[in-house]
């Protein structure tokens, strides 16, 4: 794994327990929706790329799948192994998956493969069997989302990092993911809407949750932790509703695809 990938642990792993318990549970709608559309079930060998703290792996296991996962953050993988002791969970680089060709029937990646890491799809295709299923998600049209406010503090990062965030989410643009998946040999590509809602009990918990993510770490590096938490808390106070949680629905795009069956590859 390159030094650039080791930096992932600084951003995402420094508060692995906060991320696992405060942020990741809001992803359940996303995970369940994609597993359902892929028909994940008993007999499937499933790999989750950028598995983080392992909640998607745990939910796939509940559907009967035999699971593996990979993430660049050792501290997140430690949490994932605690959640899923029977899964094959490894620390590594998604551009060099440590499994054999055709090892999996299903590969998922939940906002883990971005416009900045498209070559990871070559490895995903390699480890899938012919006819294997792929499900991945990316941020969609954030500015049009009712919950776009919840991501606004990420823009406190340095200009170059904010620009890179824009490149990362480019796969959510119309046609972008379909074109990329086709270029890497995937077929039957479908674009789907994926449910995603962040919910928080209060402004302070929102700020703490946000601070456990990688993009927040970039902002904290730029403005300092106190300034980040203060700004995030103030932002959320303007969104309070009596007797209701803070709620931030955000557009997430999903792609479903498969690898060609033997003998059906384009010539």
N, C-alpha and C positions, 0 to 999 in steps of 0.2 A: 504494500500500500504506500502511495507516495506521501510526501510531507503535506501536500495540499489536502489529502483525505484525512490526515491526522488532525488537521485544524477543525474538522467536523466535530470532534469530541469536545473541543473547547466551546463551540457554540451551542451544541445540542446536549452534550453530556454533563456540563458543569452543574446542571440542576436536574439530573435525570429523574429523581423522585418526584419533584414538582411537575415535570412534564408528564410523567406516567400517571399521576393521580389527579392533576388539575386540568391539563390540556387534552391528553389523548382520549379520555372518555367521551368527549364531544364528537370524536370521529366515528363513534359506533354506527350512526346512521349510514355513513359513507361505506364503512367496511361491510355491513350487513347487506346493503343494496347491491354492491358489486359481487359479493359471494353468491347472492341469490341469482343475479343475472348470469353468472358463470356456471351455475348449477353445481357448486362445490359440494361434494358429499363423500360417502364411504368409498374407499378404493382409490381416491385421488391422491397423488403425490403432489404437494403444493409447496412452492417457494415464494416467500414474500421478500422482495428486494427493498432495501432501506426499511427494515422491519421495526426500527426504533425500539420501543420498550415492550413490543410483542403482543399488544392487544389484538391486532388483526390475526396473528397466528393463533392465539387462544380461541378466538371466535371460529376460525376455520377448523380447528381441532374439534370443537363442539359439533360441527357438521359432519364429522367422521373422517376428515382428511388427515393423512400423515404429513406433517409439516416440517419445513426447514425455513430458515431466515438468515439474512445477512444485513449487517449495518456497519458503518464506519466508526461508530462510537462504542468503545468497549464498555463505558458506563451504562449506556442504554441497553446493550446486549446483556449485561449482568442482570438488569431488571427483567428483561425478556426471559432469561433462563430461569429466574425465580418463578415467573408466571407459568412457564411452559417447560417443565423439566424433561419432558419426553420428546421435545422437538430438537432438531439438529440446527442449532443457532450458532452462527460464526461471525467473527469480526473480519471485515475485508473490504475490498474495492469492487463495486458493481461492474467495473470494466474487466474484471478477471475473476469470474465466479468459480469457486473451488469445488465444482461438481462436474461429473462426466456429461458428455453429450447425451441428450435424451433422458435425463434423470427425472424429469418432472412432467406431469400431465397439465398442470396449471401453474402460471406465474402471475403474481399480483405485485403492484407497486403503488402505494397510496401517497401521492404527491412526493414521490421519491426520485423519479426520473424526470428531468427538466429539459428545457430548451438548451441549457448549458451542458447537458450530459447525454446527448442523443445516442452516442456510440454504445452506451450500455445495452441498447436494444439488440445489438449483434450477439452479445453474450446471452441475453434472454432467449433469443431464438435458438441458440446452440443447445441450451440445456432443456428445451422443450422437445417432447416427442413429436413426430409428424401428426398433425391434427391437434396439437396441444393448444390450450386456451390461454389467452392473455387478457388481464384486466388491469388498467392503470388509470389513475386520476391526476388531474392538474387543476390549479386555480383557473376559473373561467373569467367572465367579465366582472372584475372586482368592482369597478367604479359604478356599475349598474346594480350592484347588490345592496339590499337594504342594510346589511351589516358591514358595509365597507368602512364605516367609522372605526371598527375594532382593529383594523389593520393599519390605520393611519400612523400610529407611533413608529412603525418600521421606517417611515420616511425621515426619521431623525438620524439615520445613518449618513455616512459621507456620500457625496454625490456619486462617486464611482460605484459604490455598493448599491445605491438606489437604482442606478442604471442597470446593474447586473441583475437585480431583482426583476426588472422588466423583461430582460432576456429570458430569465428562468421561466416566467409564466407565459411565454409566447406560444407554447404548445396548446394553450387553451383557445387561441384564435381560430375562427372558422377555417377549416381546411388544413390547418397546420399539422395537427396530429395525424390526420388521415394520410396526408402526403408522406410524413416521416415513417409511419408504420409500413406503408406500401413500399417505400424505398428500402426497408430492411427485410422485405420478403413476406410480410404478414398479409393475410387475405381475410375477406369477410369483415372488414373493419366497420364498426358501428360507433357512432358518437352518441352518448347518452347524457342526460341530466342526472346528477348525483345529489342527494339531499345532504346538506351540511349546515349545522347551526351551532354556533358557540353560545353557551349560556353560563352566566356567572351570578353568584349570590349577591355580590356588592362590588363597588368600584375598587376597593383594595385587593380583593381576590382576583378581579380581572387583571389588574396591573401585575400582580405576582405571577399569574398564569402566563401572561404575555411574555414576561421577562424570562421564562424558562425555554423560549424558542430560539432557534438560530438567528433569524432576522432581527430579533430584539437584541441579541448579543452584539450584532453589528452596530445598532443604534447606541447601545450602552457604551461601546468602545469610543463612539464619537462624542457623546454628550455627558457621559457619566451615569452611574446607576441611579443616584438620587434624582437627577433631572429627568431621567426616563420615567421612573416610577411616579414622580410628582405630576408630570404631564399626562401620563396614562390615567392616573386616578382622577384628575380633573376632567378629562375627556369623558370618562364613564359616568361621572356625577351628572352630566348634562343629559344622560340617557336613562336615568332612573325612572321607574314606573311603580307606583304604589301597589304593594302586594304582589309584584311580579318580578321575576329575575331579569337581569340585563340579558338581552337577546340579540344575537347578530347572525342572521342568515347570510351566507356568502355563496356565490355561484361557484360550483365545482363541476368540471367537465370530466366525464369518464369515456374511456375508449375500450371496447371489446374487440378482440381479434383472435385469429388462430394461425398456426403455422400450416403450410400446405400438406395435404396427405401425400404419402409416397406415390410417385408417378404423376403428380399433378402440378409439380413446380413449373413455372413459366420457362420456356426455352429461349 
